[in-house]
């Protein structure tokens, strides 16, 4: 009888870590049951996968309901993503332990390591720092590299529970890098409204809602609105004396409020910049069609680098260690001052200089995850 593997994610980043596993597991003869919630379901569909919505299966998202579900379905193994502001995976790990089913959780990025396994959400960073306990733990946490492993240990998580697998989603990205011929990229540019204009894409993140502060202080010293505003103002300053125009695409995060950028309407209605906000557009197509990708610390910046796009990380106002792993490693220096942003954009737009980022990625994460699973099975 085939062994049954249950895959689950809620956040888009978590979904991306388990999407690459589905087909290889089936090819190895496993029965794969894919489940999701919220933004994860959209990511599944984008990659041609059908995931069952857990909110239609469980009467309530809590540990006891998961236990009843697991007793009925009896998966042989469970692999999940992780979430910063949702407890769907956390309750599942707890229920799996109570019912004797082994679990993996795969980390998708180099930040918020411990809080994903705590009683707190991203909005409760201060409470978590004062009470770093991790009551919700899978059997093993699979991380991208030794840096992530040491960060997990530094958060107080037993290092014996943390394994290095790599990021499965990066395997997909590397295989997709050469799938966009020039004519397809041109068609995407036209779809975005470009008629020979440069396309600059801003990768938004729900920082203002995930790190909301009752005193309205910016947790990182910046958020998506401040970064976008300074980028647009700088672009306008550089472009107005010239005849060059830019299509400026704001790629919203799936969890972001749709009206998050309504404040731009009055300031940037006319001039050399055409602004378009997209939410559900395929991110790979958007990134490959972009002449420049800007953002803060989103995983989409890392994806853009893997896909061969020029990238800028704008963190003007940063008041603590940068959340971007490539900044921590000295691979991509974030822009910290408005003057630096202006000089960099002038070099790119007027002098046609292309930022070069050298970041080597190891492939084979999918095989490592499955090998770890099979050791336990």
N, C-alpha and C positions, 0 to 999 in steps of 0.2 A: 504493500500500500504506500502511495506517495506521501511524503511528509508535507505538512501544510505550513507555509510561512506567511505570517501576517505582517503587512507593511502599513504604517500609519504616519500621517503628518498633519499638522494644522497650519503652520506658517509657510509662506512661499519658499524660504530658505530651507526649512525642514523637508518640504516636498522635493526640492531639488536633490537632496542627499539620497533619497530612497528611489526616485524615479529611475536612475541608471541600474538599479538592482533587479527590477521587475523581470525584464526579458532574460537576462543571464541566468536568473534563478529558474525560470521556466525551462530554459534550454538544458539545464542540468537535471531536469526531471521533477522539480518541486512543484507543488500546487501553490500558487501565489494568490493571496487574498489582499486586495488593495483597498484601504480605507482612508478617508480624509475628512476635513472640516474646513469651512471658510475658504481662504485664499488657496490652500493646497489643492482643492478640487479643480480650480481654474488651471493651475499649473499642470495637473494630470492631463486635462483635456488638451491643453496646448501641445503636449508631447504625445498625443494619441492614445492615452490610457484612460480607462474608465474606473474611477474610484467610487466606492459606496460612501454616502454621506452618513457619518455616525450619528448626526442629530436626528435622523429619521429611523435609526435602528435602536438607539438607547432611549429609554423614557426620560433619562436625565444623565448629564455628564458628571458622574461621581464614581467612586471606587466600587461601591456595592453593585452598581449597574454593570460596570465592566466585569466584575466577578461572575455575575449571572451569564453575561455574554460569553465569557471565556469557557465556562463550564459547558455551554451548549456547543460552541464551535471547536473547542479543543485544538487550537493551533499548536504545532510542535515547537515553534520559535517565533519571537516577535522582534521586529526591527522598526524603530521610529526615528523621526526627527526630534527637534526640541523647540520649545516656544518660550518667549520672554514674558508674555502677558496672558497666557492661557494655560489651563491645567489639564487639558485633555490627555496629553502624553503622560503627565505626572500621575494622574489617577490610574492610567493603564499599567504603568510600571508597578504601582502598589498592588493592584489587583492581580497582576501576573505573579508577583512574589507569593501572594496569598494562595494562589492556585497551582503553584509549582511549575510555572512556565518561564523559560529563560528569555532574557531581553537584552537587546543592544539599543543604545541611543547614539545617533551619529551627529556630531557637532558640525555646523555648517560654516562658522566663521570665528575669527579670533577676537571675540569680545563677549562680555556678559557671561563669563564662564560658569560661575557658581549659582547665580541667581535663578538660572533655568531649573535648578534642582531643589529650590528652597520654597518657603511659604509665601514668597513675595513676587511681585511683578516688577517690570522695569520702572514703573512710576514710584516704586518704593525702595529706591537704591539706598537711601539713608538708613531705613529700618533694617535692610539686609546687612549693611556694613556693621551695624551694631549687634547683629544676631546671626552670624554666618553658620547657620545650621542647614543641613541638606536632607530632609526627611523623605524626599522623593528621589530615589535612585534606581536606575536599571541595574542589571547585573554587571554590565560593562558599558563604558562610554568610549566611543571611538572618535579619535581626534585627528586633525590634519597633520601634525608634526610634533617634534619634541618641544617646540616653544609652547604650543597649546597644552601639551601634557604637563609641563612644568607650571603653567598658569593654573591649571586645574588643581594640581597638588598644592599650590600656593593659596588657593581658596579653601583648603582644608579637606579636599576629597582624596581618599586613599588611592595612592598611585597604583596599587595592584588592580584597581578597578578601571584604570585608564589605559587603553591600547592605541597605538598609532596605526592608522589605516590609510591616511590620505583622504582627500575629499572626492567621493565618487562622481560628483557633478563635474569636476574638472576633467575627468576622462571623456565625458560627453562633449565638453567645450573644445577640447583639443581635436577630437574627431570631426567637429563641425567647422573648424577654422577655414578649411579650403572648400567649403560647400557653396560659397557665394560667388558665382562668376560675375564679371564686370557688368554684364547686361542686367542681371538681377538686381545688383546694387543700384544701378541707374534707375530702374523701375521703382524701387523703394523710395529713392530720393524724390522722384516725381510725385509719388503718392503722398509724400510729406509736404508737398507744395514747393519744392525747390526747382527753380529754372536757372541752373548754373550758380545759384547762391550756395555758400557754405552752409552745412548743417552742423550746428552746435547743440549737443544734447546735454541737458542738466538732469542728473539722476537724483531725484528727491528721496527723502526718507521721512518717516513720521516722528522726527525728533521732538517737535514741539508738543506732541501728544504723549509720546512714550516717556519723556522726561519732564513732564509738566511740573512746575513749582508754584506753590501757593503765593510766593512773593514775586512771581514772574521773572525770576532770575534764570539765565540760560545755563543749563547744567554744564555744557561743554564750552560756553562762551560764545557759541554760535548755534543756529539751528538752520533748518532748510530754507526758511524765509529770508533770514539775514544773508545767507550765502547766495541765494538766487538773486536777491536785490542788488548786492554789490557786484555780482557778475554782470547783470544786465546794465547797470549804470556805467560800468567800465567799458563794456562793449559799445554802448551808445556814444561815449566820449571819444573812443578811438575811431568809430565808423562814420560819425556825422561829417567830418571834414572831407571824407572820401566819397566815392560813388559805389562803394561796396555794400552789399546787403547780406544779411544773415537770416536763415531760418532757425529760430531758437525753439527747440523742442523740450518741454518739461515732461519727463517720464515719472509719473506719480507712482508711489508705492501702493500695492493692493490694499493695505490697511489705512491709507491716508484719507482724510476727509476730501471729498471731491471739490469743495469750494475753497481749498486751502490757499489757492493763489488768486483769489478774487481781488486782492489788494493791488495787483499789478495793472488792473484795467485803466486806471486814471493816468498812471505815469508813463506807460509805454504804448499808448494807442497809435501814435504816429512815429515816423522816423525810419531808420535803416534796419530795424529788427522786426521780423514777423514772428509772433509768438503763437505756439500751438501746444496744447496740453493733451497728452495721451496717457491712457491708463492700462488698457488691455492689449495694446499692440505687442506683438512678439518681440521680446527684448533682443534676441540675437539679430534679427533683421534690422532693428533700429540701430544697434551698436555698429553693425557693419556698414550701414549707410551714413554714419556720422563722420564728419571730418575732424571733430574734436568732442571728447566726452569729458564732462566736468561733474563733480559731485563732492561728497565729503568723505564718508567712510563706507559707503554701501558696497556689498558684495558685487554689485553690477560693475563697479570700477575694476575689480579684479577680473571679472568676466571679460570686460572690454580689453584689458591688457592681454589676456590669453587669446582673444580673437584678433589681436594685432592692431588695436585702435590707439591713437594718441590720447593720453589721459592727464587731467589735472585734478588734484584734490585741494579744494578750497576750504580752509579752516581758520579764517580770519576771526580773531577774538579768542582763539583756543586758550583755555585757562588751566589745563591739566594735561597729562600725557595723552598723546594723540590716540584715538580709537582705531586708527588705520594700521593694520599689521605691517604693511609695506613701509610705512613711515617709521615704525618701531625698529625695523630691520635696516633702515637706511637705503631702501630700494627706491622709494618714491617720496621725495620731500614735499610735504604739504605747503601750500601758499598761505602765509600767516599775516601778510600785510597788504593793504590795498595797492601800495606803490609797486610791490612785487607782482601783483596780479596784472596791473596795467602793463608793466614792462614785458611780462611773459606773453600776454595776449598780443601786444604789438609785434613781438618777434614772430608769433605764429601767423597772425592775420596779414601783416604788411611785409614781413621779411620771408614768409613762407618756411619758417623753421618748424621742424616736427619734433615734438618731445620723444625721446627714446628711453624706454624703461626695460632694463634687463632683469628678468625674473624667470628663473628656471623652475618648471613644474614637473614633478615625477608622476608618471601615469601608473596604472595598475591598482588603483584604490578599490575598484569593484571586486577584483579577484581576492584582495586581502580581506575585505569584509566577509565574503563568502567563506574563505578559508578559516577565518576565526569562528564563524558560525558552525562550520562542519566539525571543528575540533570539539565543540561542546555537544553537538548532536551525536 
